[in-house]
Amino acid sequence: MPDPDTGVTGEPAAARPGGDRARTGTGTGPGRLLVAVYAVFALAAGARAGVQIGTKFSDAPLAYSLSAFAAAVYVVATVALARGGRTSFRVAVAACSVEMAGVVVIGTLSLVDRSAFPDATVWSGYGEGYGFVPLVLPMVGLRWLYRTARRARAEG
């Protein structure tokens, strides 16, 4: 009979070492830290976008909309990393990949055409307003996911 938590037959998630989070590796210290950093960025980007959209949207609608999009990507990545499991693993990889593409594309466009971005986004200048963490974070996230997937395959 399928497990109600995972939909998979066999051992329930709670009985497996690391539970359902074993797939994304967030049951360990570094994985928890990664989830925490993503959560902080989700909150920071969301708060920034909310204030910008609520108070001066007409000044830079593209930039503020991109900040809101970045916040949504951070929320999706946070939840997917925290949940674990096969589907969440795939969603986390997709979110980190979209994040990486966004940082590179928006970072480059914000430097090439400054007039298109009269105000900064989370990803402007490759995340310079946030100490370049937005540039490094998806690389760390994707590396972590790759590493934990490899470890999970090796364990069976």
N, C-alpha and C positions, 0 to 999 in steps of 0.2 A: 504494500500500500504506500502511496506517495507521502512524503513528509509534509505536513501542513505548512511548515516554515519555508521550505525550499522547493517543494513540488517534485523532489527527487526521491526515488525509492532507495531504501537502504538505511544506513545509520542517520539519525537526526542530527541537525547542525550542532546542537548543544553537546552531543556526545563526541564530536570530532575535536581533536586538538586545535585550539584557536577558534573553534566555532565557525560561523559563516565568514568571519573576517579574515580567515586564513588565506583566502584567495587574493585579497588586497594587502595583506600583511599589516593591517592596522591594529592588530591585537598586541603589537610590541611597541616599545618606547619610541623608536624612530617613526613608525607608522602613525602613532598617536600624535606625535609632534607635527607631522605632515598634515594631518587632518586639522589640527589646531591652527596652523598657519593659514590653511585654506579658509577656515571659518573666520579668522580675523580679516582676511582680505575680502571675503564676502560681505562682512559687516561694514568694513571701511569703504569699499567701492559702492555698496548700496546706500550708505548714509550720504556719501559725497554726491552720488547721482540724484538722490532724493532732494537734497538741498538745492543743487544746481537746477534741476528740472522745476522744482517748486518756486524758486525765486527769480531765476533769470534765464529761462529756457530759450527765449528769443535771441539772446546774445550769441549762443553757440549751440544750436539744436543738434547738430551732428555729433559734436564732442560729448554733449551730455547724454545723448542716446547711446553712444558707444560705451560710456561709463556704466550706464544701466545694463547694457548687454554684458559687459565684463563682470558686473556683480552677479548676474544670472548664471554665467558660466562658473564663477567661483562657488555659488550655492550648489549647483549640480555636481561639481567635482567634490565638494565637501561631503555631500550626502552619499554619493557613490563610493567614495573612499571609506567612509565610516560604516556603511552597511556591509560591504563585502559580498561574496557570492559571484557566480559567473556573470550574471546580467550586470550587476553593479561594477564588476571589473571592466566589462566592455564599455559601459557608460563613462567610467572614470578615464579610460584611455581616450575615448572620444572627446570628453571635456578638456582634458589636458592638451590634446592635439589642437582643438579649436582655440584654446587659450594661447598656445605657442604660435599658431598662425596669426591670431589677432595681434599679439605683441609685435611680431615681425612686420606684418603688413601696416598696422596703424603706426607703429614706431617709425617705420621708414617714411610713410606718407606725411606724418607730422613734421619730419625734418625736411622733406623735399618741398612740400607745399604748406608752409606755415599759415598762409591765409585761410586755408580750409579748416584750420584748428585754432581759432582765435583764443580759445581757452583749452587747457590741458585735459586729457582723458587719463584714465588709470594706465593705459598702455602707451601714451604719448612718449616720444623719446625713449622707447623701449623700457618704460616704467621708471624714468629718472626721478620723478616726483616721489616715488616710493623706494628709493635706493636701489633701483634695478631688480628688486625682488620679483616683480612680475615677469621679467625676462628669465630669471633663474628658476623660479618655482615650477613652471611646466616641465622643464628639463629634469628637475629633481623628481617630480611626480611620475613622469614617464619612466625614468630610470628605476624608481622604486617599484612601479608596477611590473616592469620587465623582470626585475630581480625576483620579486615574489612569485611571479608566474613560473619562472624557471625553477625556483625552489619547489613549488607545488608539483610541477611535472616530475621532478626528480624523486619526490616522496611517493609518487604513485598516483 
